[in-house]
Amino acid sequence: MKEVMPVETISVIIPITERHDDIGEMHREYKNVLSGTGRVFEMIYVVDGGFQKAYLELKSLKDSGEKLTLIRHSRPFGEAIAITSGFQTASGESS
């Protein structure tokens, strides 16, 4: 019997902090590149603090059926904490 290798999930953590580009375009670009790898992936966005517009854009994407995880911090903690929050939520394998 042939052994089936488990499929590793790639977790992509995208902090939305002081600087961020067009959210919809950024999401499409990441998704297109990741889809091209043929690997299973998850996209985790962490909105750090008061970026209401970015949060609403991501929520709209999610509500329209885009597969993404959305974390929202109540206040700005900084990029390092945003990334840490993403790692705590990620289901991908670490190596």
PDB file of N, CA, C and O in Angstrom, chain B, residues numbered from 101:
ATOM      1  N   MET B 101       0.844  -1.177   0.000  1.00  0.00           N
ATOM      2  CA  MET B 101       0.000   0.000   0.000  1.00  0.00           C
ATOM      3  C   MET B 101       0.892   1.244   0.000  1.00  0.00           C
ATOM      4  O   MET B 101       1.840   1.346   0.779  1.00  0.00           O
ATOM      5  N   LYS B 102       0.573   2.167  -0.873  1.00  0.00           N
ATOM      6  CA  LYS B 102       1.367   3.385  -1.007  1.00  0.00           C
ATOM      7  C   LYS B 102       1.048   4.346   0.136  1.00  0.00           C
ATOM      8  O   LYS B 102      -0.118   4.597   0.442  1.00  0.00           O
ATOM      9  N   GLU B 103       2.096   4.880   0.760  1.00  0.00           N
ATOM     10  CA  GLU B 103       1.918   5.831   1.868  1.00  0.00           C
ATOM     11  C   GLU B 103       1.525   7.199   1.314  1.00  0.00           C
ATOM     12  O   GLU B 103       2.138   7.705   0.373  1.00  0.00           O
ATOM     13  N   VAL B 104       0.499   7.781   1.911  1.00  0.00           N
ATOM     14  CA  VAL B 104       0.045   9.104   1.497  1.00  0.00           C
ATOM     15  C   VAL B 104       0.725  10.134   2.386  1.00  0.00           C
ATOM     16  O   VAL B 104       0.621  10.087   3.612  1.00  0.00           O
ATOM     17  N   MET B 105       1.422  11.063   1.745  1.00  0.00           N
ATOM     18  CA  MET B 105       2.109  12.115   2.490  1.00  0.00           C
ATOM     19  C   MET B 105       1.105  13.214   2.830  1.00  0.00           C
ATOM     20  O   MET B 105       0.294  13.599   1.988  1.00  0.00           O
ATOM     21  N   PRO B 106       1.158  13.717   4.064  1.00  0.00           N
ATOM     22  CA  PRO B 106       0.247  14.810   4.413  1.00  0.00           C
ATOM     23  C   PRO B 106       0.588  16.073   3.623  1.00  0.00           C
ATOM     24  O   PRO B 106       1.748  16.335   3.306  1.00  0.00           O
ATOM     25  N   VAL B 107      -0.432  16.830   3.321  1.00  0.00           N
ATOM     26  CA  VAL B 107      -0.244  18.080   2.589  1.00  0.00           C
ATOM     27  C   VAL B 107       0.026  19.186   3.596  1.00  0.00           C
ATOM     28  O   VAL B 107      -0.776  19.429   4.498  1.00  0.00           O
ATOM     29  N   GLU B 108       1.146  19.844   3.437  1.00  0.00           N
ATOM     30  CA  GLU B 108       1.476  20.946   4.339  1.00  0.00           C
ATOM     31  C   GLU B 108       0.757  22.207   3.909  1.00  0.00           C
ATOM     32  O   GLU B 108       0.661  22.510   2.720  1.00  0.00           O
ATOM     33  N   THR B 109       0.258  22.928   4.878  1.00  0.00           N
ATOM     34  CA  THR B 109      -0.408  24.191   4.615  1.00  0.00           C
ATOM     35  C   THR B 109       0.592  25.324   4.765  1.00  0.00           C
ATOM     36  O   THR B 109       1.355  25.376   5.730  1.00  0.00           O
ATOM     37  N   ILE B 110       0.575  26.223   3.803  1.00  0.00           N
ATOM     38  CA  ILE B 110       1.391  27.425   3.889  1.00  0.00           C
ATOM     39  C   ILE B 110       0.529  28.508   4.535  1.00  0.00           C
ATOM     40  O   ILE B 110      -0.560  28.808   4.046  1.00  0.00           O
ATOM     41  N   SER B 111       1.002  29.083   5.612  1.00  0.00           N
ATOM     42  CA  SER B 111       0.297  30.178   6.269  1.00  0.00           C
ATOM     43  C   SER B 111       0.979  31.488   5.897  1.00  0.00           C
ATOM     44  O   SER B 111       2.176  31.665   6.123  1.00  0.00           O
ATOM     45  N   VAL B 112       0.211  32.395   5.330  1.00  0.00           N
ATOM     46  CA  VAL B 112       0.727  33.702   4.953  1.00  0.00           C
ATOM     47  C   VAL B 112       0.091  34.732   5.882  1.00  0.00           C
ATOM     48  O   VAL B 112      -1.128  34.903   5.894  1.00  0.00           O
ATOM     49  N   ILE B 113       0.924  35.410   6.652  1.00  0.00           N
ATOM     50  CA  ILE B 113       0.448  36.402   7.617  1.00  0.00           C
ATOM     51  C   ILE B 113       0.726  37.776   7.042  1.00  0.00           C
ATOM     52  O   ILE B 113       1.864  38.115   6.718  1.00  0.00           O
ATOM     53  N   ILE B 114      -0.339  38.564   6.919  1.00  0.00           N
ATOM     54  CA  ILE B 114      -0.224  39.882   6.307  1.00  0.00           C
ATOM     55  C   ILE B 114      -0.658  40.929   7.329  1.00  0.00           C
ATOM     56  O   ILE B 114      -1.854  41.129   7.545  1.00  0.00           O
ATOM     57  N   PRO B 115       0.313  41.598   7.959  1.00  0.00           N
ATOM     58  CA  PRO B 115      -0.058  42.642   8.923  1.00  0.00           C
ATOM     59  C   PRO B 115      -0.474  43.917   8.198  1.00  0.00           C
ATOM     60  O   PRO B 115       0.192  44.350   7.257  1.00  0.00           O
ATOM     61  N   ILE B 116      -1.552  44.502   8.630  1.00  0.00           N
ATOM     62  CA  ILE B 116      -1.994  45.793   8.103  1.00  0.00           C
ATOM     63  C   ILE B 116      -1.701  46.797   9.211  1.00  0.00           C
ATOM     64  O   ILE B 116      -2.431  46.883  10.199  1.00  0.00           O
ATOM     65  N   THR B 117      -0.624  47.551   9.031  1.00  0.00           N
ATOM     66  CA  THR B 117      -0.173  48.479  10.061  1.00  0.00           C
ATOM     67  C   THR B 117      -0.093  49.883   9.464  1.00  0.00           C
ATOM     68  O   THR B 117      -1.007  50.295   8.750  1.00  0.00           O
ATOM     69  N   GLU B 118       0.940  50.598   9.732  1.00  0.00           N
ATOM     70  CA  GLU B 118       1.069  51.981   9.287  1.00  0.00           C
ATOM     71  C   GLU B 118       0.988  52.131   7.777  1.00  0.00           C
ATOM     72  O   GLU B 118       0.441  53.119   7.287  1.00  0.00           O
ATOM     73  N   ARG B 119       1.503  51.203   7.054  1.00  0.00           N
ATOM     74  CA  ARG B 119       1.521  51.323   5.601  1.00  0.00           C
ATOM     75  C   ARG B 119       0.821  50.110   4.992  1.00  0.00           C
ATOM     76  O   ARG B 119       1.090  48.967   5.362  1.00  0.00           O
ATOM     77  N   HIS B 120      -0.059  50.377   4.076  1.00  0.00           N
ATOM     78  CA  HIS B 120      -0.694  49.296   3.335  1.00  0.00           C
ATOM     79  C   HIS B 120      -1.174  49.825   1.986  1.00  0.00           C
ATOM     80  O   HIS B 120      -1.529  50.994   1.832  1.00  0.00           O
ATOM     81  N   ASP B 121      -1.168  48.921   1.029  1.00  0.00           N
ATOM     82  CA  ASP B 121      -1.539  49.274  -0.340  1.00  0.00           C
ATOM     83  C   ASP B 121      -3.028  49.021  -0.538  1.00  0.00           C
ATOM     84  O   ASP B 121      -3.766  48.787   0.420  1.00  0.00           O
ATOM     85  N   ASP B 122      -3.454  49.073  -1.786  1.00  0.00           N
ATOM     86  CA  ASP B 122      -4.822  48.743  -2.138  1.00  0.00           C
ATOM     87  C   ASP B 122      -5.100  47.307  -1.679  1.00  0.00           C
ATOM     88  O   ASP B 122      -4.487  46.360  -2.171  1.00  0.00           O
ATOM     89  N   ILE B 123      -6.015  47.161  -0.745  1.00  0.00           N
ATOM     90  CA  ILE B 123      -6.265  45.865  -0.116  1.00  0.00           C
ATOM     91  C   ILE B 123      -6.739  44.824  -1.126  1.00  0.00           C
ATOM     92  O   ILE B 123      -6.214  43.711  -1.158  1.00  0.00           O
ATOM     93  N   GLY B 124      -7.717  45.171  -1.945  1.00  0.00           N
ATOM     94  CA  GLY B 124      -8.240  44.218  -2.920  1.00  0.00           C
ATOM     95  C   GLY B 124      -7.191  43.743  -3.896  1.00  0.00           C
ATOM     96  O   GLY B 124      -7.089  42.549  -4.175  1.00  0.00           O
ATOM     97  N   GLU B 125      -6.404  44.679  -4.422  1.00  0.00           N
ATOM     98  CA  GLU B 125      -5.341  44.330  -5.366  1.00  0.00           C
ATOM     99  C   GLU B 125      -4.276  43.479  -4.694  1.00  0.00           C
ATOM    100  O   GLU B 125      -3.813  42.494  -5.269  1.00  0.00           O
ATOM    101  N   MET B 126      -3.885  43.852  -3.481  1.00  0.00           N
ATOM    102  CA  MET B 126      -2.881  43.090  -2.752  1.00  0.00           C
ATOM    103  C   MET B 126      -3.363  41.650  -2.527  1.00  0.00           C
ATOM    104  O   MET B 126      -2.608  40.697  -2.722  1.00  0.00           O
ATOM    105  N   HIS B 127      -4.620  41.507  -2.117  1.00  0.00           N
ATOM    106  CA  HIS B 127      -5.175  40.176  -1.871  1.00  0.00           C
ATOM    107  C   HIS B 127      -5.151  39.332  -3.148  1.00  0.00           C
ATOM    108  O   HIS B 127      -4.750  38.168  -3.119  1.00  0.00           O
ATOM    109  N   ARG B 128      -5.580  39.917  -4.259  1.00  0.00           N
ATOM    110  CA  ARG B 128      -5.588  39.183  -5.533  1.00  0.00           C
ATOM    111  C   ARG B 128      -4.175  38.752  -5.932  1.00  0.00           C
ATOM    112  O   ARG B 128      -3.970  37.626  -6.386  1.00  0.00           O
ATOM    113  N   GLU B 129      -3.214  39.644  -5.763  1.00  0.00           N
ATOM    114  CA  GLU B 129      -1.838  39.306  -6.133  1.00  0.00           C
ATOM    115  C   GLU B 129      -1.293  38.161  -5.288  1.00  0.00           C
ATOM    116  O   GLU B 129      -0.721  37.208  -5.817  1.00  0.00           O
ATOM    117  N   TYR B 130      -1.473  38.259  -3.972  1.00  0.00           N
ATOM    118  CA  TYR B 130      -1.023  37.171  -3.094  1.00  0.00           C
ATOM    119  C   TYR B 130      -1.717  35.867  -3.473  1.00  0.00           C
ATOM    120  O   TYR B 130      -1.069  34.829  -3.609  1.00  0.00           O
ATOM    121  N   LYS B 131      -3.031  35.923  -3.641  1.00  0.00           N
ATOM    122  CA  LYS B 131      -3.806  34.718  -3.939  1.00  0.00           C
ATOM    123  C   LYS B 131      -3.369  34.095  -5.258  1.00  0.00           C
ATOM    124  O   LYS B 131      -3.230  32.874  -5.337  1.00  0.00           O
ATOM    125  N   ASN B 132      -3.148  34.902  -6.297  1.00  0.00           N
ATOM    126  CA  ASN B 132      -2.714  34.379  -7.590  1.00  0.00           C
ATOM    127  C   ASN B 132      -1.369  33.681  -7.492  1.00  0.00           C
ATOM    128  O   ASN B 132      -1.188  32.593  -8.037  1.00  0.00           O
ATOM    129  N   VAL B 133      -0.432  34.301  -6.803  1.00  0.00           N
ATOM    130  CA  VAL B 133       0.897  33.693  -6.661  1.00  0.00           C
ATOM    131  C   VAL B 133       0.802  32.401  -5.856  1.00  0.00           C
ATOM    132  O   VAL B 133       1.382  31.385  -6.240  1.00  0.00           O
ATOM    133  N   LEU B 134       0.081  32.436  -4.752  1.00  0.00           N
ATOM    134  CA  LEU B 134      -0.035  31.242  -3.912  1.00  0.00           C
ATOM    135  C   LEU B 134      -0.776  30.116  -4.629  1.00  0.00           C
ATOM    136  O   LEU B 134      -0.402  28.950  -4.502  1.00  0.00           O
ATOM    137  N   SER B 135      -1.815  30.451  -5.375  1.00  0.00           N
ATOM    138  CA  SER B 135      -2.553  29.433  -6.134  1.00  0.00           C
ATOM    139  C   SER B 135      -1.649  28.764  -7.159  1.00  0.00           C
ATOM    140  O   SER B 135      -1.789  27.574  -7.442  1.00  0.00           O
ATOM    141  N   GLY B 136      -0.731  29.529  -7.705  1.00  0.00           N
ATOM    142  CA  GLY B 136       0.196  28.996  -8.694  1.00  0.00           C
ATOM    143  C   GLY B 136       1.183  27.981  -8.143  1.00  0.00           C
ATOM    144  O   GLY B 136       1.805  27.246  -8.910  1.00  0.00           O
ATOM    145  N   THR B 137       1.336  27.928  -6.834  1.00  0.00           N
ATOM    146  CA  THR B 137       2.271  26.968  -6.247  1.00  0.00           C
ATOM    147  C   THR B 137       1.706  25.560  -6.189  1.00  0.00           C
ATOM    148  O   THR B 137       2.454  24.592  -6.061  1.00  0.00           O
ATOM    149  N   GLY B 138       0.377  25.444  -6.285  1.00  0.00           N
ATOM    150  CA  GLY B 138      -0.251  24.130  -6.169  1.00  0.00           C
ATOM    151  C   GLY B 138      -0.315  23.625  -4.739  1.00  0.00           C
ATOM    152  O   GLY B 138      -0.707  22.483  -4.501  1.00  0.00           O
ATOM    153  N   ARG B 139       0.060  24.446  -3.804  1.00  0.00           N
ATOM    154  CA  ARG B 139       0.055  24.058  -2.387  1.00  0.00           C
ATOM    155  C   ARG B 139      -1.207  24.564  -1.704  1.00  0.00           C
ATOM    156  O   ARG B 139      -1.857  25.492  -2.184  1.00  0.00           O
ATOM    157  N   VAL B 140      -1.543  23.952  -0.593  1.00  0.00           N
ATOM    158  CA  VAL B 140      -2.654  24.422   0.237  1.00  0.00           C
ATOM    159  C   VAL B 140      -2.137  25.627   1.021  1.00  0.00           C
ATOM    160  O   VAL B 140      -1.034  25.594   1.565  1.00  0.00           O
ATOM    161  N   PHE B 141      -2.936  26.687   1.075  1.00  0.00           N
ATOM    162  CA  PHE B 141      -2.489  27.876   1.791  1.00  0.00           C
ATOM    163  C   PHE B 141      -3.650  28.536   2.526  1.00  0.00           C
ATOM    164  O   PHE B 141      -4.822  28.331   2.211  1.00  0.00           O
ATOM    165  N   GLU B 142      -3.275  29.326   3.509  1.00  0.00           N
ATOM    166  CA  GLU B 142      -4.246  30.166   4.207  1.00  0.00           C
ATOM    167  C   GLU B 142      -3.661  31.566   4.270  1.00  0.00           C
ATOM    168  O   GLU B 142      -2.449  31.754   4.376  1.00  0.00           O
ATOM    169  N   MET B 143      -4.557  32.544   4.201  1.00  0.00           N
ATOM    170  CA  MET B 143      -4.129  33.937   4.281  1.00  0.00           C
ATOM    171  C   MET B 143      -4.738  34.522   5.546  1.00  0.00           C
ATOM    172  O   MET B 143      -5.951  34.487   5.750  1.00  0.00           O
ATOM    173  N   ILE B 144      -3.861  35.063   6.391  1.00  0.00           N
ATOM    174  CA  ILE B 144      -4.285  35.636   7.670  1.00  0.00           C
ATOM    175  C   ILE B 144      -3.926  37.109   7.663  1.00  0.00           C
ATOM    176  O   ILE B 144      -2.750  37.473   7.629  1.00  0.00           O
ATOM    177  N   TYR B 145      -4.940  37.947   7.695  1.00  0.00           N
ATOM    178  CA  TYR B 145      -4.734  39.391   7.758  1.00  0.00           C
ATOM    179  C   TYR B 145      -4.912  39.834   9.199  1.00  0.00           C
ATOM    180  O   TYR B 145      -5.874  39.449   9.865  1.00  0.00           O
ATOM    181  N   VAL B 146      -3.978  40.644   9.674  1.00  0.00           N
ATOM    182  CA  VAL B 146      -4.066  41.197  11.023  1.00  0.00           C
ATOM    183  C   VAL B 146      -4.099  42.719  10.894  1.00  0.00           C
ATOM    184  O   VAL B 146      -3.108  43.351  10.528  1.00  0.00           O
ATOM    185  N   VAL B 147      -5.267  43.292  11.205  1.00  0.00           N
ATOM    186  CA  VAL B 147      -5.432  44.745  11.143  1.00  0.00           C
ATOM    187  C   VAL B 147      -5.076  45.288  12.515  1.00  0.00           C
ATOM    188  O   VAL B 147      -5.756  45.018  13.505  1.00  0.00           O
ATOM    189  N   ASP B 148      -4.006  46.050  12.555  1.00  0.00           N
ATOM    190  CA  ASP B 148      -3.465  46.542  13.820  1.00  0.00           C
ATOM    191  C   ASP B 148      -4.021  47.926  14.143  1.00  0.00           C
ATOM    192  O   ASP B 148      -3.539  48.934  13.626  1.00  0.00           O
ATOM    193  N   GLY B 149      -5.031  47.966  14.996  1.00  0.00           N
ATOM    194  CA  GLY B 149      -5.548  49.256  15.458  1.00  0.00           C
ATOM    195  C   GLY B 149      -6.617  49.850  14.574  1.00  0.00           C
ATOM    196  O   GLY B 149      -7.503  49.141  14.095  1.00  0.00           O
ATOM    197  N   GLY B 150      -6.540  51.134  14.357  1.00  0.00           N
ATOM    198  CA  GLY B 150      -7.634  51.900  13.813  1.00  0.00           C
ATOM    199  C   GLY B 150      -7.751  52.001  12.311  1.00  0.00           C
ATOM    200  O   GLY B 150      -8.262  53.011  11.827  1.00  0.00           O
ATOM    201  N   PHE B 151      -7.323  51.049  11.560  1.00  0.00           N
ATOM    202  CA  PHE B 151      -7.419  51.115  10.112  1.00  0.00           C
ATOM    203  C   PHE B 151      -8.780  50.601   9.659  1.00  0.00           C
ATOM    204  O   PHE B 151      -8.894  49.537   9.050  1.00  0.00           O
ATOM    205  N   GLN B 152      -9.802  51.381   9.971  1.00  0.00           N
ATOM    206  CA  GLN B 152     -11.190  50.990   9.727  1.00  0.00           C
ATOM    207  C   GLN B 152     -11.452  50.681   8.256  1.00  0.00           C
ATOM    208  O   GLN B 152     -12.105  49.686   7.943  1.00  0.00           O
ATOM    209  N   LYS B 153     -10.953  51.518   7.353  1.00  0.00           N
ATOM    210  CA  LYS B 153     -11.192  51.311   5.923  1.00  0.00           C
ATOM    211  C   LYS B 153     -10.611  49.970   5.465  1.00  0.00           C
ATOM    212  O   LYS B 153     -11.268  49.216   4.748  1.00  0.00           O
ATOM    213  N   ALA B 154      -9.381  49.681   5.880  1.00  0.00           N
ATOM    214  CA  ALA B 154      -8.748  48.414   5.502  1.00  0.00           C
ATOM    215  C   ALA B 154      -9.533  47.239   6.078  1.00  0.00           C
ATOM    216  O   ALA B 154      -9.753  46.238   5.395  1.00  0.00           O
ATOM    217  N   TYR B 155      -9.951  47.363   7.330  1.00  0.00           N
ATOM    218  CA  TYR B 155     -10.729  46.291   7.962  1.00  0.00           C
ATOM    219  C   TYR B 155     -12.026  46.042   7.190  1.00  0.00           C
ATOM    220  O   TYR B 155     -12.382  44.896   6.919  1.00  0.00           O
ATOM    221  N   LEU B 156     -12.723  47.115   6.840  1.00  0.00           N
ATOM    222  CA  LEU B 156     -13.996  46.968   6.125  1.00  0.00           C
ATOM    223  C   LEU B 156     -13.799  46.361   4.739  1.00  0.00           C
ATOM    224  O   LEU B 156     -14.630  45.577   4.282  1.00  0.00           O
ATOM    225  N   GLU B 157     -12.709  46.717   4.071  1.00  0.00           N
ATOM    226  CA  GLU B 157     -12.411  46.125   2.762  1.00  0.00           C
ATOM    227  C   GLU B 157     -12.157  44.624   2.892  1.00  0.00           C
ATOM    228  O   GLU B 157     -12.654  43.832   2.092  1.00  0.00           O
ATOM    229  N   LEU B 158     -11.384  44.240   3.900  1.00  0.00           N
ATOM    230  CA  LEU B 158     -11.108  42.817   4.117  1.00  0.00           C
ATOM    231  C   LEU B 158     -12.370  42.062   4.528  1.00  0.00           C
ATOM    232  O   LEU B 158     -12.604  40.942   4.074  1.00  0.00           O
ATOM    233  N   LYS B 159     -13.167  42.668   5.374  1.00  0.00           N
ATOM    234  CA  LYS B 159     -14.427  42.042   5.799  1.00  0.00           C
ATOM    235  C   LYS B 159     -15.345  41.841   4.601  1.00  0.00           C
ATOM    236  O   LYS B 159     -16.005  40.809   4.486  1.00  0.00           O
ATOM    237  N   SER B 160     -15.387  42.825   3.712  1.00  0.00           N
ATOM    238  CA  SER B 160     -16.195  42.710   2.500  1.00  0.00           C
ATOM    239  C   SER B 160     -15.704  41.560   1.617  1.00  0.00           C
ATOM    240  O   SER B 160     -16.510  40.799   1.080  1.00  0.00           O
ATOM    241  N   LEU B 161     -14.382  41.434   1.468  1.00  0.00           N
ATOM    242  CA  LEU B 161     -13.821  40.314   0.711  1.00  0.00           C
ATOM    243  C   LEU B 161     -14.233  38.984   1.327  1.00  0.00           C
ATOM    244  O   LEU B 161     -14.654  38.065   0.625  1.00  0.00           O
ATOM    245  N   LYS B 162     -14.108  38.894   2.637  1.00  0.00           N
ATOM    246  CA  LYS B 162     -14.463  37.663   3.347  1.00  0.00           C
ATOM    247  C   LYS B 162     -15.954  37.369   3.198  1.00  0.00           C
ATOM    248  O   LYS B 162     -16.345  36.232   2.937  1.00  0.00           O
ATOM    249  N   ASP B 163     -16.783  38.398   3.365  1.00  0.00           N
ATOM    250  CA  ASP B 163     -18.231  38.225   3.255  1.00  0.00           C
ATOM    251  C   ASP B 163     -18.652  37.816   1.845  1.00  0.00           C
ATOM    252  O   ASP B 163     -19.690  37.178   1.667  1.00  0.00           O
ATOM    253  N   SER B 164     -17.851  38.180   0.846  1.00  0.00           N
ATOM    254  CA  SER B 164     -18.173  37.822  -0.540  1.00  0.00           C
ATOM    255  C   SER B 164     -17.673  36.425  -0.909  1.00  0.00           C
ATOM    256  O   SER B 164     -17.828  35.984  -2.048  1.00  0.00           O
ATOM    257  N   GLY B 165     -17.073  35.735   0.061  1.00  0.00           N
ATOM    258  CA  GLY B 165     -16.670  34.351  -0.174  1.00  0.00           C
ATOM    259  C   GLY B 165     -15.182  34.098  -0.266  1.00  0.00           C
ATOM    260  O   GLY B 165     -14.759  32.950  -0.409  1.00  0.00           O
ATOM    261  N   GLU B 166     -14.376  35.149  -0.186  1.00  0.00           N
ATOM    262  CA  GLU B 166     -12.925  34.942  -0.206  1.00  0.00           C
ATOM    263  C   GLU B 166     -12.514  34.191   1.060  1.00  0.00           C
ATOM    264  O   GLU B 166     -12.967  34.496   2.164  1.00  0.00           O
ATOM    265  N   LYS B 167     -11.655  33.216   0.868  1.00  0.00           N
ATOM    266  CA  LYS B 167     -11.198  32.429   2.009  1.00  0.00           C
ATOM    267  C   LYS B 167     -10.011  33.140   2.647  1.00  0.00           C
ATOM    268  O   LYS B 167      -8.898  33.112   2.123  1.00  0.00           O
ATOM    269  N   LEU B 168     -10.267  33.773   3.780  1.00  0.00           N
ATOM    270  CA  LEU B 168      -9.218  34.455   4.522  1.00  0.00           C
ATOM    271  C   LEU B 168      -9.610  34.520   5.987  1.00  0.00           C
ATOM    272  O   LEU B 168     -10.788  34.466   6.339  1.00  0.00           O
ATOM    273  N   THR B 169      -8.607  34.636   6.822  1.00  0.00           N
ATOM    274  CA  THR B 169      -8.831  34.830   8.253  1.00  0.00           C
ATOM    275  C   THR B 169      -8.546  36.287   8.546  1.00  0.00           C
ATOM    276  O   THR B 169      -7.571  36.853   8.053  1.00  0.00           O
ATOM    277  N   LEU B 170      -9.400  36.887   9.347  1.00  0.00           N
ATOM    278  CA  LEU B 170      -9.284  38.307   9.648  1.00  0.00           C
ATOM    279  C   LEU B 170      -9.214  38.505  11.160  1.00  0.00           C
ATOM    280  O   LEU B 170     -10.122  38.122  11.898  1.00  0.00           O
ATOM    281  N   ILE B 171      -8.121  39.108  11.597  1.00  0.00           N
ATOM    282  CA  ILE B 171      -7.921  39.435  13.011  1.00  0.00           C
ATOM    283  C   ILE B 171      -7.869  40.950  13.103  1.00  0.00           C
ATOM    284  O   ILE B 171      -7.240  41.616  12.281  1.00  0.00           O
ATOM    285  N   ARG B 172      -8.535  41.480  14.109  1.00  0.00           N
ATOM    286  CA  ARG B 172      -8.548  42.936  14.287  1.00  0.00           C
ATOM    287  C   ARG B 172      -8.133  43.280  15.706  1.00  0.00           C
ATOM    288  O   ARG B 172      -8.760  42.835  16.668  1.00  0.00           O
ATOM    289  N   HIS B 173      -7.077  44.071  15.837  1.00  0.00           N
ATOM    290  CA  HIS B 173      -6.661  44.562  17.153  1.00  0.00           C
ATOM    291  C   HIS B 173      -7.467  45.802  17.502  1.00  0.00           C
ATOM    292  O   HIS B 173      -7.783  46.611  16.630  1.00  0.00           O
ATOM    293  N   SER B 174      -7.793  45.946  18.754  1.00  0.00           N
ATOM    294  CA  SER B 174      -8.615  47.081  19.195  1.00  0.00           C
ATOM    295  C   SER B 174      -7.848  48.403  19.178  1.00  0.00           C
ATOM    296  O   SER B 174      -8.442  49.478  19.099  1.00  0.00           O
ATOM    297  N   ARG B 175      -6.534  48.307  19.252  1.00  0.00           N
ATOM    298  CA  ARG B 175      -5.695  49.505  19.194  1.00  0.00           C
ATOM    299  C   ARG B 175      -4.360  49.118  18.570  1.00  0.00           C
ATOM    300  O   ARG B 175      -4.058  47.931  18.450  1.00  0.00           O
ATOM    301  N   PRO B 176      -3.557  50.103  18.172  1.00  0.00           N
ATOM    302  CA  PRO B 176      -2.277  49.774  17.528  1.00  0.00           C
ATOM    303  C   PRO B 176      -1.268  49.187  18.521  1.00  0.00           C
ATOM    304  O   PRO B 176      -0.949  49.796  19.542  1.00  0.00           O
ATOM    305  N   PHE B 177      -0.781  48.000  18.194  1.00  0.00           N
ATOM    306  CA  PHE B 177       0.252  47.350  19.004  1.00  0.00           C
ATOM    307  C   PHE B 177       1.575  47.278  18.260  1.00  0.00           C
ATOM    308  O   PHE B 177       2.614  47.041  18.876  1.00  0.00           O
ATOM    309  N   GLY B 178       1.557  47.478  16.957  1.00  0.00           N
ATOM    310  CA  GLY B 178       2.778  47.408  16.160  1.00  0.00           C
ATOM    311  C   GLY B 178       2.850  46.141  15.334  1.00  0.00           C
ATOM    312  O   GLY B 178       2.141  45.164  15.577  1.00  0.00           O
ATOM    313  N   GLU B 179       3.731  46.193  14.348  1.00  0.00           N
ATOM    314  CA  GLU B 179       3.852  45.105  13.391  1.00  0.00           C
ATOM    315  C   GLU B 179       4.285  43.784  14.025  1.00  0.00           C
ATOM    316  O   GLU B 179       3.788  42.728  13.633  1.00  0.00           O
ATOM    317  N   ALA B 180       5.190  43.821  14.985  1.00  0.00           N
ATOM    318  CA  ALA B 180       5.669  42.579  15.611  1.00  0.00           C
ATOM    319  C   ALA B 180       4.536  41.845  16.317  1.00  0.00           C
ATOM    320  O   ALA B 180       4.430  40.622  16.214  1.00  0.00           O
ATOM    321  N   ILE B 181       3.698  42.574  17.024  1.00  0.00           N
ATOM    322  CA  ILE B 181       2.565  41.946  17.718  1.00  0.00           C
ATOM    323  C   ILE B 181       1.543  41.451  16.701  1.00  0.00           C
ATOM    324  O   ILE B 181       0.942  40.393  16.891  1.00  0.00           O
ATOM    325  N   ALA B 182       1.341  42.205  15.626  1.00  0.00           N
ATOM    326  CA  ALA B 182       0.418  41.770  14.574  1.00  0.00           C
ATOM    327  C   ALA B 182       0.876  40.434  13.988  1.00  0.00           C
ATOM    328  O   ALA B 182       0.068  39.526  13.796  1.00  0.00           O
ATOM    329  N   ILE B 183       2.158  40.321  13.708  1.00  0.00           N
ATOM    330  CA  ILE B 183       2.693  39.069  13.161  1.00  0.00           C
ATOM    331  C   ILE B 183       2.557  37.939  14.175  1.00  0.00           C
ATOM    332  O   ILE B 183       2.208  36.817  13.809  1.00  0.00           O
ATOM    333  N   THR B 184       2.828  38.224  15.433  1.00  0.00           N
ATOM    334  CA  THR B 184       2.679  37.216  16.483  1.00  0.00           C
ATOM    335  C   THR B 184       1.242  36.723  16.564  1.00  0.00           C
ATOM    336  O   THR B 184       1.006  35.523  16.700  1.00  0.00           O
ATOM    337  N   SER B 185       0.277  37.639  16.480  1.00  0.00           N
ATOM    338  CA  SER B 185      -1.138  37.245  16.482  1.00  0.00           C
ATOM    339  C   SER B 185      -1.430  36.308  15.318  1.00  0.00           C
ATOM    340  O   SER B 185      -2.151  35.322  15.466  1.00  0.00           O
ATOM    341  N   GLY B 186      -0.870  36.622  14.174  1.00  0.00           N
ATOM    342  CA  GLY B 186      -1.062  35.764  13.007  1.00  0.00           C
ATOM    343  C   GLY B 186      -0.486  34.377  13.215  1.00  0.00           C
ATOM    344  O   GLY B 186      -1.122  33.382  12.866  1.00  0.00           O
ATOM    345  N   PHE B 187       0.713  34.298  13.779  1.00  0.00           N
ATOM    346  CA  PHE B 187       1.329  32.995  14.053  1.00  0.00           C
ATOM    347  C   PHE B 187       0.489  32.172  15.023  1.00  0.00           C
ATOM    348  O   PHE B 187       0.386  30.954  14.876  1.00  0.00           O
ATOM    349  N   GLN B 188      -0.106  32.824  16.005  1.00  0.00           N
ATOM    350  CA  GLN B 188      -0.932  32.107  16.978  1.00  0.00           C
ATOM    351  C   GLN B 188      -2.182  31.526  16.345  1.00  0.00           C
ATOM    352  O   GLN B 188      -2.741  30.555  16.853  1.00  0.00           O
ATOM    353  N   THR B 189      -2.622  32.105  15.249  1.00  0.00           N
ATOM    354  CA  THR B 189      -3.815  31.638  14.564  1.00  0.00           C
ATOM    355  C   THR B 189      -3.500  30.662  13.438  1.00  0.00           C
ATOM    356  O   THR B 189      -4.361  29.879  13.037  1.00  0.00           O
ATOM    357  N   ALA B 190      -2.288  30.703  12.933  1.00  0.00           N
ATOM    358  CA  ALA B 190      -1.903  29.901  11.763  1.00  0.00           C
ATOM    359  C   ALA B 190      -2.026  28.414  12.000  1.00  0.00           C
ATOM    360  O   ALA B 190      -1.770  27.919  13.098  1.00  0.00           O
ATOM    361  N   SER B 191      -2.425  27.701  10.945  1.00  0.00           N
ATOM    362  CA  SER B 191      -2.501  26.245  11.038  1.00  0.00           C
ATOM    363  C   SER B 191      -1.394  25.570  10.223  1.00  0.00           C
ATOM    364  O   SER B 191      -1.281  24.344  10.225  1.00  0.00           O
ATOM    365  N   GLY B 192      -0.583  26.365   9.532  1.00  0.00           N
ATOM    366  CA  GLY B 192       0.501  25.807   8.714  1.00  0.00           C
ATOM    367  C   GLY B 192       1.579  25.179   9.580  1.00  0.00           C
ATOM    368  O   GLY B 192       1.670  25.415  10.784  1.00  0.00           O
ATOM    369  N   GLU B 193       2.382  24.376   8.919  1.00  0.00           N
ATOM    370  CA  GLU B 193       3.485  23.700   9.600  1.00  0.00           C
ATOM    371  C   GLU B 193       4.689  24.614   9.702  1.00  0.00           C
ATOM    372  O   GLU B 193       4.956  25.394   8.788  1.00  0.00           O
ATOM    373  N   SER B 194       5.412  24.527  10.793  1.00  0.00           N
ATOM    374  CA  SER B 194       6.654  25.289  10.904  1.00  0.00           C
ATOM    375  C   SER B 194       7.812  24.356  10.614  1.00  0.00           C
ATOM    376  O   SER B 194       7.770  23.162  10.908  1.00  0.00           O
ATOM    377  N   SER B 195       8.845  24.937  10.030  1.00  0.00           N
ATOM    378  CA  SER B 195      10.022  24.103   9.730  1.00  0.00           C
ATOM    379  C   SER B 195      11.279  24.855  10.041  1.00  0.00           C
ATOM    380  O   SER B 195      12.376  24.327   9.858  1.00  0.00           O
TER     381      SER B 195
END
